[in-house]
Amino acid sequence: MSDLVSGEEFEDLFRAYRYTAWRLEVRTHYGKLDEDQPFQEWLAGKDPGIEWFKPWLRMVREELATGKRMERVRIIDDPPSEYLRWELWGTPYNLGVGEDIRYLPREHPVVAHLPDYDFWVFDSRTVARLRFDGDRFLGATLTEEPHTVLAALQARDAAWHHALTYQEYLATRVE
């Protein structure tokens, strides 16, 4: 189960899981920032709207309405990169459809014990390690190898235990 999955096959993972999907995000940015029109509009102080975001939000809302859970922890710098500030801007939309996103300051001691790569873990049995070529997302490699799954679950539990809710994180920020 180690072939790279991408495109629709990757997107299908978010409909196929039965109970829980959990992600660790460790990168300071995703994608080619100069090619991301909504991000560029936001940087320029314009309202980018959320049309570009609606397909994801609709899918998450539909899946969570069936009783599933979707959670993630974002490792965040102090101060956050522009891209992480952009993600903070969008977080209320994720929360609004039921996704639970938490923040873990990069300087927290537990971060040194977490993987240094992004991954999703589905139903506590399948790990999807996200693969990038520089800034470009390539897809994910999947595994159900017990040692890898156990390590992902231990990272999930440690990160989740120390992560702050969105509101808690915002209350700690000084700008």
C-alpha positions as CSV (number, residue, x, y, z in Angstrom):
1,M,0.0,0.0,0.0
2,S,2.9,2.4,-0.6
3,D,2.0,3.8,-4.1
4,L,1.4,7.5,-4.4
5,V,-2.3,8.4,-4.4
6,S,-3.3,11.8,-5.7
7,G,-6.2,13.7,-7.3
8,E,-9.6,12.0,-7.0
9,E,-8.1,8.9,-5.4
10,F,-6.7,11.1,-2.6
11,E,-9.9,13.0,-2.2
12,D,-11.8,9.7,-2.0
13,L,-10.0,9.0,1.3
14,F,-12.1,11.7,2.9
15,R,-15.3,9.9,1.9
16,A,-14.1,6.3,2.6
17,Y,-13.1,6.6,6.2
18,R,-15.7,5.4,8.7
19,Y,-15.0,7.1,12.0
20,T,-12.0,9.5,12.3
21,A,-9.6,11.4,10.1
22,W,-6.8,13.3,11.9
23,R,-4.0,15.4,10.5
24,L,-0.7,16.7,11.6
25,E,0.4,19.9,9.7
26,V,4.0,20.9,10.2
27,R,4.8,23.1,7.2
28,T,4.9,26.9,7.2
29,H,3.2,27.1,3.8
30,Y,1.6,24.9,1.2
31,G,1.5,25.3,-2.6
32,K,3.0,27.9,-4.9
33,L,2.1,31.0,-3.0
34,D,2.5,33.3,-5.9
35,E,0.0,31.2,-7.9
36,D,-2.6,31.1,-5.2
37,Q,-5.0,33.8,-6.2
38,P,-7.2,33.8,-3.0
39,F,-4.1,33.9,-0.8
40,Q,-2.6,36.8,-2.9
41,E,-5.9,38.7,-2.7
42,W,-5.9,38.2,1.1
43,L,-2.3,39.4,1.3
44,A,-3.3,42.5,-0.6
45,G,-5.9,43.3,2.0
46,K,-8.8,42.2,-0.3
47,D,-11.6,39.8,0.7
48,P,-10.9,36.7,-1.3
49,G,-14.4,35.3,-0.6
50,I,-14.8,31.5,-0.1
51,E,-16.0,30.2,-3.4
52,W,-12.6,28.4,-3.8
53,F,-13.1,26.8,-0.4
54,K,-16.7,25.7,-0.7
55,P,-16.1,22.2,-2.3
56,W,-13.9,21.2,0.7
57,L,-16.3,22.7,3.3
58,R,-19.3,21.0,1.6
59,M,-17.6,17.6,1.6
60,V,-16.5,18.0,5.2
61,R,-20.0,19.0,6.3
62,E,-21.6,16.1,4.5
63,E,-19.2,13.5,5.9
64,L,-19.3,14.8,9.5
65,A,-23.1,14.8,9.3
66,T,-22.9,11.0,9.1
67,G,-21.2,10.9,12.5
68,K,-17.6,10.9,11.5
69,R,-15.0,13.2,13.1
70,M,-12.3,15.2,11.4
71,E,-9.5,16.8,13.4
72,R,-6.1,18.3,12.9
73,V,-3.3,20.0,14.7
74,R,-1.3,22.8,13.0
75,I,2.2,23.4,14.3
76,I,2.5,27.2,14.3
77,D,5.4,29.6,14.6
78,D,5.6,32.8,16.7
79,P,5.1,34.9,14.8
80,P,3.1,32.8,12.3
81,S,4.2,32.9,8.6
82,E,2.0,34.8,6.2
83,Y,0.6,31.5,5.1
84,L,-0.2,30.3,8.6
85,R,-1.9,33.7,9.2
86,W,-4.0,32.9,6.1
87,E,-4.9,29.5,7.6
88,L,-5.9,31.2,10.8
89,W,-8.2,33.5,8.7
90,G,-9.9,30.5,7.2
91,T,-10.1,28.3,10.3
92,P,-13.6,29.7,11.4
93,Y,-15.0,28.3,8.1
94,N,-13.6,24.8,8.9
95,L,-14.9,25.0,12.4
96,G,-18.3,26.1,11.1
97,V,-18.8,22.8,9.3
98,G,-17.6,20.8,12.2
99,E,-13.9,20.2,11.6
100,D,-11.9,20.6,14.8
101,I,-8.6,22.4,14.2
102,R,-6.1,23.0,17.0
103,Y,-2.8,24.9,17.2
104,L,0.5,23.8,18.8
105,P,3.3,26.4,19.1
106,R,6.4,25.1,17.4
107,E,8.5,26.0,20.4
108,H,6.4,23.6,22.7
109,P,8.7,20.8,23.9
110,V,6.4,18.0,22.6
111,V,7.0,19.2,19.0
112,A,10.6,17.9,19.1
113,H,9.1,14.4,19.5
114,L,6.6,14.6,16.6
115,P,7.2,13.7,13.0
116,D,8.6,16.4,10.9
117,Y,6.2,15.7,8.0
118,D,2.5,16.1,7.4
119,F,0.2,13.1,7.5
120,W,-3.4,12.0,7.9
121,V,-4.4,9.0,9.9
122,F,-7.8,7.4,9.0
123,D,-9.7,5.2,11.4
124,S,-6.6,4.6,13.5
125,R,-5.4,2.1,10.9
126,T,-4.3,3.9,7.7
127,V,-1.6,6.5,7.6
128,A,-1.4,8.8,4.5
129,R,2.0,10.5,4.5
130,L,1.7,13.7,2.4
131,R,4.5,14.1,-0.2
132,F,5.7,17.3,-1.6
133,D,8.2,18.3,-4.3
134,G,9.3,21.6,-2.8
135,D,6.1,23.5,-2.5
136,R,4.0,21.3,-4.8
137,F,1.8,18.7,-3.3
138,L,2.3,15.4,-5.1
139,G,-0.1,13.1,-3.2
140,A,0.2,10.7,-0.3
141,T,1.7,7.3,0.3
142,L,-0.5,5.0,2.3
143,T,0.4,2.3,4.8
144,E,-1.3,0.1,7.4
145,E,2.1,-1.2,8.7
146,P,1.5,-1.5,12.5
147,H,4.7,0.2,13.6
148,T,4.0,3.3,11.4
149,V,0.3,3.4,12.5
150,L,1.3,3.2,16.1
151,A,3.8,6.0,15.8
152,A,1.2,8.2,14.1
153,L,-1.3,7.5,16.8
154,Q,1.2,8.3,19.5
155,A,2.0,11.6,17.7
156,R,-1.7,12.3,17.4
157,D,-2.3,11.8,21.1
158,A,0.7,13.8,22.2
159,A,0.0,16.7,19.8
160,W,-3.8,16.8,20.6
161,H,-3.1,16.7,24.3
162,H,-1.0,19.9,24.2
163,A,-2.7,21.7,21.3
164,L,-4.8,24.8,21.9
165,T,-8.3,25.3,20.4
166,Y,-8.6,28.1,17.9
167,Q,-10.0,30.5,20.6
168,E,-7.4,29.5,23.1
169,Y,-4.6,30.1,20.6
170,L,-6.1,33.5,19.6
171,A,-6.2,34.5,23.2
172,T,-2.4,33.8,23.5
173,R,-1.4,36.0,20.5
174,V,0.1,39.4,21.0
175,E,0.2,41.5,17.9
